[in-house]
Amino acid sequence: MSNSRFLRWKNSNPESYARALERRKKRYADDEVFAERRREAVRKSVRNKKKRGPKPLKPRLFPHPCTGEMIEHWSVGVCADFWGVSKRQIANLEAKGSIPINRHVTSSGRRWWPAAYAKWLKPFFDLRTSREISAKEFSRRVWDGWPEAVAFGIVPNLNAEVEDDNNGEGN
């Protein structure tokens, strides 16, 4: 074992180490400059802790691709927190086809979901995270409810095709 000389000395002379430690504590306790620097460091750390932390992301409004009406969207992080899953898990569920891909992607690559869609999926995710249903059952229930949710206007379908007014006939 390659301990440093200090560690070898500390382990072989515990009384001497204890005396040196007490002298060091006393020296720092009596030093006003050290005490002031320590107080300032504590003040700065308290100030920095208040500034740290994630900024709450505000919902954004994006136009519906077909109707043009403005719809409230939540970011991937807000949706992940709301559903109780990780951001990566959301991407995996979409890739596997377990949930419908119903999102807006900005030019910077950020993913945004309609708030109504996130709220509609919440009960399914609650069942899934409580392990009351399997992953297959989760997917089946989501896809069984999807057509109704879109048809009744509960969830805006961002992937809907724009209806052609002239029924596909050219001008």
C-alpha positions as CSV (number, residue, x, y, z in Angstrom):
1,M,0.0,0.0,0.0
2,S,1.5,3.4,-1.0
3,N,0.3,5.8,1.7
4,S,1.8,9.3,1.8
5,R,4.4,10.2,4.4
6,F,1.8,12.3,6.2
7,L,-0.7,9.4,6.4
8,R,2.0,7.1,7.7
9,W,3.0,9.7,10.4
10,K,-0.6,10.3,11.3
11,N,-1.3,6.6,11.7
12,S,1.8,5.9,13.7
13,N,1.5,9.0,16.0
14,P,-2.2,9.5,16.9
15,E,-1.4,11.7,19.9
16,S,0.9,14.0,18.0
17,Y,-1.7,14.3,15.2
18,A,-4.5,15.2,17.7
19,R,-2.3,17.9,19.2
20,A,-1.5,19.3,15.8
21,L,-5.2,19.3,14.9
22,E,-6.1,21.2,18.0
23,R,-3.4,23.8,17.4
24,R,-4.7,24.3,13.9
25,K,-8.3,24.6,15.0
26,K,-7.2,27.1,17.7
27,R,-5.2,29.1,15.2
28,Y,-8.1,29.4,12.8
29,A,-10.6,30.1,15.6
30,D,-8.5,33.1,16.8
31,D,-7.8,34.5,13.4
32,E,-10.1,37.4,12.5
33,V,-9.2,37.5,8.9
34,F,-10.0,33.8,8.5
35,A,-13.3,34.3,10.4
36,E,-14.3,37.1,8.1
37,R,-13.5,35.2,5.0
38,R,-15.5,32.2,6.3
39,R,-18.5,34.4,7.0
40,E,-18.3,35.9,3.5
41,A,-18.0,32.5,2.0
42,V,-21.1,31.4,3.9
43,R,-23.0,34.5,2.7
44,K,-22.0,33.9,-0.9
45,S,-23.0,30.2,-0.8
46,V,-26.5,31.2,0.6
47,R,-26.9,33.8,-2.1
48,N,-25.8,31.3,-4.8
49,K,-28.1,28.6,-3.5
50,K,-31.1,30.9,-4.0
51,K,-30.0,31.6,-7.6
52,R,-29.4,27.9,-8.4
53,G,-32.0,25.5,-9.4
54,P,-33.9,24.9,-12.6
55,K,-35.8,27.9,-13.9
56,P,-39.5,27.0,-14.2
57,L,-40.3,26.7,-17.9
58,K,-43.3,28.6,-18.9
59,P,-45.7,26.9,-21.3
60,R,-45.3,28.1,-24.9
61,L,-48.0,28.8,-27.5
62,F,-47.6,27.2,-30.9
63,P,-50.1,27.4,-33.8
64,H,-52.0,24.2,-34.7
65,P,-50.7,23.1,-38.1
66,C,-54.1,22.8,-39.6
67,T,-56.3,25.3,-37.9
68,G,-53.7,27.9,-37.0
69,E,-55.3,28.3,-33.5
70,M,-52.7,28.8,-30.7
71,I,-52.3,25.8,-28.4
72,E,-50.5,25.7,-25.1
73,H,-47.5,23.3,-25.2
74,W,-45.3,21.9,-22.4
75,S,-41.6,21.1,-22.7
76,V,-40.2,17.6,-22.4
77,G,-39.0,18.3,-18.8
78,V,-42.4,19.6,-17.6
79,C,-44.1,16.6,-19.2
80,A,-41.6,14.1,-17.7
81,D,-42.2,15.6,-14.2
82,F,-45.9,15.7,-14.7
83,W,-46.0,12.0,-15.9
84,G,-43.4,10.8,-13.4
85,V,-41.0,9.4,-16.0
86,S,-37.7,10.5,-17.4
87,K,-37.2,12.5,-20.6
88,R,-35.4,9.5,-22.1
89,Q,-38.3,7.2,-21.3
90,I,-40.6,9.5,-23.2
91,A,-38.4,9.3,-26.3
92,N,-38.3,5.5,-25.9
93,L,-42.0,5.2,-25.6
94,E,-42.5,7.2,-28.8
95,A,-39.9,5.2,-30.6
96,K,-41.5,1.9,-29.6
97,G,-44.9,3.3,-30.6
98,S,-46.4,3.0,-27.1
99,I,-47.7,6.5,-27.2
100,P,-48.7,8.6,-30.3
101,I,-46.1,11.1,-31.6
102,N,-48.1,14.3,-31.1
103,R,-45.5,17.0,-30.5
104,H,-44.0,20.1,-31.9
105,V,-40.2,20.2,-32.4
106,T,-38.6,23.7,-32.6
107,S,-35.7,24.5,-34.9
108,S,-33.3,24.0,-31.9
109,G,-34.6,20.5,-31.4
110,R,-36.6,21.0,-28.3
111,R,-39.7,18.8,-28.0
112,W,-43.0,20.4,-26.9
113,W,-46.3,18.5,-26.3
114,P,-49.8,20.1,-26.2
115,A,-50.9,20.5,-22.5
116,A,-54.2,18.8,-23.3
117,Y,-52.3,15.8,-24.6
118,A,-50.1,15.6,-21.5
119,K,-53.2,15.9,-19.2
120,W,-55.0,13.2,-21.3
121,L,-52.0,10.8,-20.9
122,K,-51.6,11.4,-17.1
123,P,-54.0,8.6,-15.9
124,F,-52.4,6.1,-18.2
125,F,-48.9,7.0,-16.8
126,D,-50.3,6.8,-13.3
127,L,-51.4,3.2,-13.9
128,R,-48.1,2.3,-15.5
129,T,-45.9,3.7,-12.8
130,S,-48.0,2.1,-10.1
131,R,-47.4,-1.2,-11.9
132,E,-51.1,-1.9,-12.1
133,I,-50.9,-2.6,-15.9
134,S,-48.1,-4.0,-18.0
135,A,-46.3,-2.0,-20.7
136,K,-48.3,-3.8,-23.4
137,E,-51.6,-3.0,-21.7
138,F,-50.5,0.6,-21.3
139,S,-49.8,0.9,-25.0
140,R,-53.1,-0.9,-25.9
141,R,-55.2,1.4,-23.6
142,V,-53.5,4.6,-24.9
143,W,-54.0,3.6,-28.6
144,D,-57.6,2.5,-27.9
145,G,-58.5,5.9,-26.4
146,W,-56.5,8.0,-28.9
147,P,-59.1,8.1,-31.8
148,E,-61.9,9.1,-29.3
149,A,-59.8,11.8,-27.7
150,V,-59.0,13.3,-31.1
151,A,-62.5,12.9,-32.4
152,F,-64.1,14.6,-29.4
153,G,-61.6,17.4,-29.5
154,I,-60.1,16.5,-26.1
155,V,-56.6,16.3,-27.6
156,P,-55.4,18.3,-30.6
157,N,-53.9,16.0,-33.2
158,L,-50.8,17.8,-34.5
159,N,-50.2,15.2,-37.1
160,A,-53.5,15.5,-38.9
161,E,-53.4,16.1,-42.6
162,V,-54.7,19.4,-43.9
163,E,-58.0,18.7,-45.7
164,D,-58.0,19.7,-49.3
165,D,-60.9,22.0,-50.3
166,N,-61.0,20.8,-53.9
167,N,-61.0,17.0,-53.0
168,G,-57.7,16.3,-54.6
169,E,-58.5,17.6,-58.0
170,G,-56.0,19.9,-59.6
171,N,-56.8,23.4,-60.9
